[in-house]
Amino acid sequence: MLAAHPTETEQTDMAIDYVVNYLCEPKDQLTTQGILARLKGQAQAQRIIQLYRDANDERPIDQMGFELTRNTADGDEETETVLVSEILEASRQLEPLAHHCQGCPANLKEAPYGCFNNISYPLSDHAERWLLLQLPIPEEAPLVWTLISQHLRDLNRHSDQVQQVRESGTYFESERNPRRRLGEIAVSGNNLFYLLFMQGHMTPSRAAVTLLMFGAIPRNIDAGDILKLTPAPADADERFPFVLGPEREDDRTVFELKAFFAALYTGWRLGVDVLLDV
């Protein structure tokens, strides 16, 4: 019997999912989307099991289930009952292939399927302001500023599109759109969300520019080096080290954004896309 089982909605595990799309045996057998679905299902199943146990419900796992509510394309809601045991059975297909992750250059977390990661919603106000502060001051990095300034100007026409997302109350902690002025250009949190997450997958060339833009690699490079960023040189780790490591004052979103930039760095070095599911 699945009496009094918990209710899940799409928002409980909503996140920006991403993966360094380095080809490997697990992706070949299960597909990238198949692995992502199993990883998310595994986390969801463990969360549901914990909800049962927290309620002092000791029923076996094969009697656990939950109601999953989804929003349909026409704006309605549909609810289905999902069995925890079925999700766990699907996720077990990850186990026989996990050994391929050992020593993989895309394994950022040094764990099975460590090329997959996510940024949880809502994005904190602190993190949005942190992103704005990473942008270069024109006088301090003139070459990088020349490279990105027109792109930043163009982003303003997309601000309204992101503002609608912000006003939903799900994706951002703050209803207010933070702003920073750089020279003659006003840049907002909406602009940076569009830049990072709403322009499709991150190619190595886009990743290189993004790393420069946010100071994830040193910006004190000459014009010749900028032109040679893609493909990444063999000595990229030495010439362009990743410099956005975690710090004590980082909140959850800043920590996760830094992990995302590390994934962009890895994708750039390996010459592969970082796939996004926003």
Number of C-alpha atoms within 10 A of each C-alpha: 9 13 9 11 17 16 15 19 15 11 12 11 14 17 18 16 17 22 26 28 19 19 12 14 12 21 17 9 11 15 14 19 12 15 20 21 14 20 21 15 19 18 14 18 24 13 12 20 19 13 14 18 12 10 8 9 12 11 13 9 15 13 13 23 25 21 17 15 16 16 12 9 7 6 8 8 11 11 14 12 15 16 17 21 16 13 21 20 12 16 21 13 14 18 10 9 16 15 14 13 19 13 10 17 16 24 20 19 12 14 15 18 25 18 23 23 21 18 21 18 17 16 21 18 17 16 20 24 17 15 16 20 14 13 19 20 14 15 10 11 15 15 16 23 21 11 15 17 18 11 12 18 14 10 17 17 9 14 18 12 12 17 16 11 13 19 14 10 12 14 19 19 16 17 13 13 18 16 16 14 11 17 10 9 13 13 20 21 24 24 27 19 17 17 16 15 14 15 10 14 17 22 16 24 17 15 26 23 18 20 21 23 21 18 20 22 23 16 20 14 15 10 11 8 13 16 9 10 17 17 15 19 16 10 10 16 14 9 13 19 13 18 14 18 11 14 9 6 8 15 13 14 20 22 18 19 21 18 20 22 22 19 24 28 27 25 28 27 23 19 18 20 22 25 19 19 15 13
